[in-house]
Amino acid sequence: MILEKIKKENDIKELSEEELEILADEIREFLIQKISVTGGHLASNLGVVELTMALHLFLDLPKDKLIWDVGHQSYTHKLLTGRRENFDTLRKYGGMSGFPKRKESDCDCFDTGHSSTSISAGLGYAHAREIAGEDYKVVSVIGDGALTGGMAFEALNNAAQLKSNFIIVLNDNNMSISENVGGLSTYLSGFRTADAYLDLKMGVMNSLNKIPVYGNKMVERIRKTKSGIKQLFIPGMLFEEMGIIYLGPVDGSDMKGILRLLKEASNIEGPVMVHVLTHKGAGYLPAERHPARFHGTEPFDIETGLPSKPRVKANYTDIFSTVMRKLGDRDEKVVAITAAMTDGTGLKRFHNMFPGRFFDVGIAEEHAVTFAAGLAAAGLKPIFAVYSSFLQRAYDQILHDVCIQNLPVVFAIDRAGLVGSDGETHQGIFDISYLSAIPNMTIMAPKNKWELSDMIKYAVDFPTPIAVRYPRGEAYDGLKEYRQPISVGKSEWIYRESEIALVALGSMVKTAEKVHAALREEGIPASLINSRFAKPLDTQMLMEAASKHTLVVTMEENVINGGFGEHITRFYNEQGIYVNVLNIAIPDEYVEHGNVDILYHEVGIDADTILKRIKEVYHPL
């Protein structure tokens, strides 16, 4: 097995051409076998096997710097840097991350997880190299999807000022682009990067510029004419006009062709883009046919491509999807927005049924929020469906463009709370803190699937900004009999008892129910309150909880700093109300990847840990 020869970085350079071809097949087989068991990002990784191999043949790691955008396509990179034996622990607690991690390897020079960051980070490395007078290559890899993010264009605009070499690899898996580029561009890109051509071009321009009066005009006319011709054929002229040399496109399965372009690119002073056409899921037919489903997959059967453990119950995203379809039927003013997450956020059915009222803005969360604000200002009812950790990117737009104007935009926040295997960059554990700090924002969280349905229906007619946060995974179907009508800032008493008041928000109501049952078994009476709203607080409920209980326990799946519990504690302090308060929340730290149940225990928000903490501070009168 050729793959077994790869013990560390740069070992790939010792292989023959025949062994390299075999290695590519072995890597694909290895990834399919391992990810079918662990789950993970499959389609994107299968598409960049040859590209990654070419990069490793080209670079001297870890001296040279290779920066992956998002990083979910870095599995081959991990294999080629000696991490094959750790793949059984992929995305498991304490095991190997599904993304590049500096603490994991010196060959991972920048942690990633969110998109559109690699060019900015690479540009930082390139300028640092200039300042320090060092000599190493810098390569940033970015996908065509990530290139839609505004941050990527900001970086491209800034990159033009760089005087030393900086290579940007465009990993383009949108096959429609190949038709727009064609063979002429491939020919011209190779011709334009030849040393003789570059020298000739600069020599002609310099000579013409020396001619008094007319020289500059001649240069400008030649440049405009040449650019005008190229604009007809070469999409890369967008980058050329920004001051970035464009090379390609090259077939993503052509390792030699990619390596040749990388070597040519390294001879260019300044930023250069190498355009590589890859194919998501390459080498595994189910992933080729369904790249979206195999983007981030659960364990699956290799023969059929079907999940090993099919879902038998609806998850919260499914519930949201059904409600959106019904709302679209009932109200023509309802519009839906996503940032490149049509399937992930459950908007596929809405898109199919109401294409004129559905907007996928690409990976551009900032634009999505202000776009929603414009729709709301014009009288429509926009619902922006987004993962919690991705909404962080649009904080300024939420504050300035939505909330200052008090516009009725609905934020449907999926993946709120611990999401598990994707780790620190994807845990949705900050949204209560960052949203509750904004005036005019209302925040809700449902206890079960029926309450999510009720909250979305309530939110769509709410007159001001409102967020509904709900977790990843199977929708809780307990407590069905408790379904009081929703009223702004009002909680729901599930059990009215005494001694201890469990004030739980959203997903933590399910956990609180377990804690309540355990306390009852020990003869300790406790009330259970479904808060429903993180903002505004139900002050009437809090006053009653303080007056009739000796201990108030707040429970949330959010970091403690700036969270639901801290706001309740502050309310009691400001009102001069003395009551013992125990805040159950995630500690002030980033939470790594792993099974969610394990993570609940590790951060102390599982039922057993909460029960233990309650018994430590509860002192009956």
Secondary structure, 3 states (H helix, E strand, C coil): CHHHHCCCCCHHHHCCHHHHHHHHHHHHHHHHHHHHHHCECCHHHHHCHHHHHHHHHHCCCCCCEEEECCCCCCHHHHHHCCCHHHHHHCCCCCCCCCCCCCCCCCCCCCCCCCCCCHHHHHHHHHHHHHHHCCCCCEEEEEECCHHHCHHHHHHHHHHCCCCCCEEEEEEECCCHHHHHHHHHHHHHHHHHCCHHHHHHHHHHHHHHHCCCCHHHHHHHHHHHHHHHHHHHHCCCHHHHHCCCEEEEEEECCCHHHHHHHHHHHCCCCCEEEEEEECCCCCCCHHHHHCCCCCCCECCECCCCCCECCCCCCCEHHHHHHHHHHHHHHHCCCEEEEECCCCCCCCCHHHHHHCHHHEEECCCCHHHHHHHHHHHHHCCCEEEEEEEHHHHHHHHHHHHHHHHCCCCCCEEEEECCECCCCCCCCCCECCHHHHHHCCCCCEEECCCCHHHHHHHHHHHHCCCCCEEEECCCCECCCCCCCCCCCCCCCCCEEEECCCEEEEEECCCHHHHHHHHHHHHHHCCCCEEEEECCEEECCCHHHHHHHHHHEEEEEEEEEEECCCCHHHHHHHHHHHHCCCCEEEEEEECCCCCCCCCHHHHHHHHCCCHHHHHHHHHHHCCCC
